Amino acid sequence: MALARTEGAPVLSAAEALRRAQRGKGYWSRVGERLSRDWLTLGVTAVLVLIVLASIFAPLVATHDPMDGSIMGRLKGIGFEDHLLGTDETGRDLFSRLLYGGRLTLLTGVSPVVFALLIGGALGIVAGYLRGAVNTLIMRSMDVLYAFPSILLAIAITGILGAGIANTILALTITFIPPIVRISETITTQVRSNEFVDAARTSGAGPVTIMRYHIINNVLGAVLVYATSLISISIILAAGLSFLGLGVTPPSAEWGLMLNNLRNAIWVDPVIAALPGAMIFVTSMCFNLMSDGLRQAMDVRP
């Protein structure tokens, strides 16, 4: 569709007019503008912020002590007395335990991705820039770990180390390092061949300086978006390990562990039994949709 012709001016296409209008804007400014028009990404981000804030301020929001139970009040339905979402298998307030459970679920879901991003991103940049024997050593080592399915590798590591929050985070960190290394190594290899890297190398800049000031800036954005997509997988894997008894241990509140404890309650009150699973689903889907929105917004053509 062509724009209206003004006197003495050529007719511009809509795409060309948009490119000219955005020519003076920076990359991140255009990314921000695209995100501001993406209502789905803004909506799921708002839900995530609400979940994170509710988990952080759980002591202020919770109506009961998450560890305080009563056998006489076990498995009560939604709205029973002052229990907003009912009670669990030992009579503990389910609403309060969901709030506190969000803390451990988010911790064991986000922390491994952050650690894997730092370690895997650095290894991938080094492998992609230095190439040669260094690249072979790093990438072949990652291939050994990458050959195992994520869930099996996480189960094997936690099975060896034992259950616990620290071991869960360590196992998932090791699980997510290989894919991040492969992504960062691939992008670094592409960036390495650009002219500005050759110019920096010709001017006398060393490998560390080039990787620090030229490579990282061009690799970080894409790797961050990919790492964001891993958070939803990490939350599901962490909850799965707790469900199997290899993650967070009782009596701590964690959504995967709560789902395991309530699995037999499905015959008594299926709604109560499904609440921890619903929280896992909503949180992981929000992270996944937010990652898709970021990827689309960062796919800006000059």
Secondary structure, DSSP 8 states (H G I E B T S, - for coil): -B----TT----BHHHHHHHHHTTS-HHHHHHHHHHT-HHHHHHHHHHHHHHHHHHTHHHH-SS-TT---GGGTT--TTSTT-TT-B-TTS-BHHHHHHHHHHHHHHHHHHHHHHHHHHHHHHHHHHHHH-HHHHHHHHHHHHHHHTS-HHHHHHHHHHHH-SSHHHHHHHHHHHHHHHHHHHHHHHHHHHHTSHHHHHHHHTT--HHHHIIIIIHHHHHHHHHHHHHHHHHHHHHHHHHHHHTTSSS-TTS--HHHHHHHTGGGGGT-HHHHHHHHHHHHHHHHHHHHHHHHHHHHH----
